[in-house]
Amino acid sequence: MQFMVQGAWGIIPAHINELSPDQVRGFLPGFAYQCGNLIAASIAWVQSTLARSHPYPHVMGVSAAIIFCLAIVVTVLGRERRGVVFGQGEPPSPSPGRRGFPVVQRPG
């Protein structure tokens, strides 16, 4: 089971690190991850409270569906940072590429 959990969620801290601006890259990923843990800490209580009046498998299924839907919404609405070179801030203003993706010229 841990293999599946790490496969699904193990990349999140690295992704948060890549999204962080240079000035807060050492602080923001850990802070954001711990804020997520703070929010998730109440989930067990909510699930056990709901399981008193509903079948536990349904409560778990609805919980997982809500979490995955929220993850999809955050991913879709989030800003992509493609082409950023660490330590150099934002990429140069991109020119439109195929299918609307920006084409960024990398130094070097």
ZARO-70649 format. One record per residue: residue number from 1; z, y, x negated of N, C-alpha, C in turn. Coordinates in steps of 0.001 Angstrom, whole numbers. Atoms other than C-alpha are relative to their C-alpha. Layout:
BEGIN
REC  num      n_w      n_v      n_u     ca_w     ca_v     ca_u      c_w      c_v      c_u
REC  NUM        Z        Y        X        Z        Y        X        Z        Y        X
...
***
This chain:
BEGIN
REC  num      n_w      n_v      n_u     ca_w     ca_v     ca_u      c_w      c_v      c_u
REC    1        0    -1187     -817        0        0        0        0     1257     -865
REC    2      -37    -1168      877      768     2420    -2848    -1387      309     -558
REC    3     1361     -199      490    -2781     1884    -4153     -803      832      996
REC    4      728     -733    -1026    -4188     3134     -853      523     1435      139
REC    5     -570    -1348     -110    -1783     6099     -695     -470      860    -1162
REC    6      447     -770     1158    -2622     7208    -4230    -1495      282       74
REC    7     1435     -218     -124    -6314     6759    -3528     -333     1118      973
REC    8      274    -1019    -1012    -6143     9005     -475      594     1351     -357
REC    9     -710    -1270      193    -3611    11639    -1542      256      354    -1457
REC   10     -305     -246     1402    -3322    11344    -5332     -785     1136     -623
REC   11      846    -1048      566    -6099    13866    -5974      434     1398      435
REC   12     -364    -1301     -552    -4454    16667    -3973      635      924    -1037
REC   13     -556     -930      988    -2279    18088    -6810    -1039      520     -997
REC   14     1046     -448      921    -5281    18208    -9150     -924      996      688
REC   15      862     -922     -743    -7361    19909    -6457      683     1354      200
REC   16     -744    -1261     -139    -4638    22505    -5813      -21      752    -1327
REC   17       44     -623     1316    -4597    23164    -9561    -1341      685     -240
REC   18     1315     -598      184    -8337    23828    -9567     -223     1204      905
REC   19      156    -1132     -909    -8068    26206    -6609      855     1200     -393
REC   20     -949    -1059      344    -5264    28245    -8185     -618     1021     -945
REC   21      449    -1022      955    -6052    31571    -9855      699     -192    -1351
REC   22     -533      179     1346    -5449    31695   -13605     1431      511     -144
REC   23    -1303     -629      186    -2390    33943   -13274     1153     -853      525
REC   24    -1077      797     -602     -407    31427   -11173     -269    -1499      -75
REC   25      379     1409       66    -1935    28108   -12198     1179     -893     -381
REC   26    -1159      799      363     1362    26905   -13693     1032     -100     1111
REC   27    -1018      -54    -1050     3419    27819   -10609     -509     -506     1349
REC   28      475      228    -1363     1271    27521    -7484     -191    -1461      383
REC   29      179     1391     -439      310    23819    -7503     1310     -701      334
REC   30    -1290      636     -272     3908    22614    -7741      687      596     1210
REC   31     -620     -664    -1139     5151    25202    -5263     -664     -433     1306
REC   32      720      412    -1207     2441    24333    -2721      301    -1458      348
REC   33     -278     1416     -229     3080    20609    -3152     1400     -190      568
REC   34    -1369      117     -499     6829    21044    -2618      154      610     1392
REC   35       -4     -538    -1375     6219    23229      458     -527    -1054      973
REC   36      502     1099     -815     4170    20334     1825     1045    -1077      202
REC   37    -1089      969     -131     7067    17983     1102     1071      491      960
REC   38     -988     -581     -906     9424    20344     2934     -447     -149     1457
REC   39      536      142    -1354     7176    20324     5997        8    -1470      428
REC   40       89     1428     -320     6708    16541     5831     1357     -666      163
REC   41    -1328      610      -79    10441    15896     5584      459     -206     1438
REC   42     -427      124    -1394    10855    16379     9329     -803    -1038      787
REC   43      879      917     -729     8106    13916    10268      736    -1276      417
REC   44     -720     1233     -348    10402    10863    10166      901      223     1217
REC   45     -856     -314    -1154    12814    12539    12593     -828      143     1278
REC   46      880     -170    -1172     9973    13551    14942     -502    -1361      479
REC   47      516     1310     -380     8532    10029    14867     1080     -861      650
REC   48    -1062      823     -597    11866     8359    15564      413      531     1373
REC   49     -319     -584    -1308    12572    10781    18420    -1058     -388     1032
REC   50     1073      373     -921     9175    10098    19978      -12    -1501      282
REC   51        7     1453     -166     9584     6336    19445     1031     -474     1018
REC   52     -964      375    -1038    12520     6337    21860     -660     -103     1372
REC   53      641       -3    -1319    10163     7017    24760    -1430     -544      -20
REC   54     1373      510      124     6802     5705    23431        6    -1176     -972
REC   55       87     1119      963     5741     2524    21601     -200      537    -1425
REC   56       22     -490     1378     6253     2984    17856    -1399      -32     -626
REC   57     1352      -21      583     2688     1914    16869     -838     1178      501
REC   58      746    -1149     -518     1289     4615    19150      466     1298     -656
REC   59     -548    -1192      656     3602     7227    17643     -559      110    -1422
REC   60      535      -11     1364     2488     6236    14139    -1486      329      -14
REC   61     1435     -268      -78    -1179     6271    15137     -302     1452      308
REC   62      204    -1410     -343     -951     9702    16731      401      887    -1171
REC   63     -429     -773     1177      964    11010    13706    -1086        4    -1074
REC   64     1049       95     1013    -1711     9757    11318    -1246      764      422
REC   65     1184     -712     -484    -4513    11129    13494      179     1514     -123
REC   66     -258    -1443      105    -2900    14588    13612      -77      446    -1460
REC   67       -3     -371     1417    -2366    14644     9843    -1417      -13     -567
REC   68     1368       50      502    -5935    13556     9103     -858     1109      585
REC   69      755    -1104     -602    -7364    16090    11566      354     1333     -659
REC   70     -407    -1229      689    -5320    18866     9954     -576       57    -1412
REC   71      587       36     1340    -6516    17763     6506    -1487      335       48
REC   72     1418     -309     -146   -10123    17917     7712     -199     1486      269
REC   73      116    -1431     -315    -9623    21409     9179      252      842    -1252
REC   74     -306     -757     1217    -8027    22686     5963    -1131     -131    -1013
REC   75     1103      212      934   -10824    21160     3894    -1239      780      413
REC   76     1190     -702     -479   -13572    22637     6067      162     1516     -126
REC   77     -219    -1446       34   -12009    26099     6215      307      530    -1396
REC   78     -360     -431     1351   -10989    26168     2547    -1200      487     -783
REC   79     1046     -581      839   -12952    28069      -52     -280     -924    -1179
REC   80      362      842     1144   -14855    26079    -2664      -68      869    -1245
REC   81      -29     -764     1247   -14428    27185    -6258     -961     -619    -1019
REC   82      977      640      882   -17518    25516    -7716     -450      974    -1090
REC   83      532     -788     1100   -18575    26791   -11121     1018      859     -727
REC   84    -1009     -803      665   -15296    28415   -12144      336     -641    -1340
REC   85     -413      462     1315   -14544    28111   -15832     1442      445     -173
REC   86    -1415     -331       97   -10788    27950   -16364      226     1031    -1096
REC   87     -323    -1045      959    -9385    30993   -18121     -949     1172       38
REC   88      969    -1089      -73   -12338    33196   -17171     -107      583     1398
REC   89        5     -575    -1345   -11552    33982   -13516    -1134     -502      850
REC   90     1055      349     -951   -14238    33996   -10854    -1337     -162     -711
REC   91     1325      147      595   -17795    32853   -11594     -820     1264      222
REC   92      867    -1149     -245   -20552    35465   -11908     -611      -96     1389
REC   93      548       22    -1356   -22166    36478    -8644    -1173     -967       39
REC   94     1010     1060      -22   -24255    33449    -7727    -1256      414      747
REC   95     1232     -162     -754   -27835    33400    -6609     -118    -1173      953
REC   96       58     1107     -958   -28584    31323    -3519     -855    -1147     -528
REC   97      724     1185      430   -29667    27806    -4336     -513     -764     1202
REC   98      494      807    -1107   -31045    24994    -2232     1134     -334      953
REC   99     -947      317    -1072   -29255    24258     1047     1176      972       35
REC  100    -1036    -1000     -114   -27233    27449      718     1075      -69    -1060
REC  101    -1007       88     1045   -25210    26304    -2301     -347      995    -1096
REC  102      299     -943     1075   -24869    28953    -4996     -329     -732    -1302
REC  103      330      528     1307   -26392    28288    -8377      699      896    -1017
REC  104     -778     -780      959   -24053    29394   -11135     -439     -375    -1403
REC  105      372      235     1385   -25198    29796   -14702     1269      -99     -821
REC  106    -1196      200      815   -22541    28378   -16989     -254      525    -1408
REC  107      192     -500     1369   -21977    30025   -20358     -199    -1151     -965
REC  108      162     1041     1019   -23119    28083   -23361    -1374     -310     -200
***
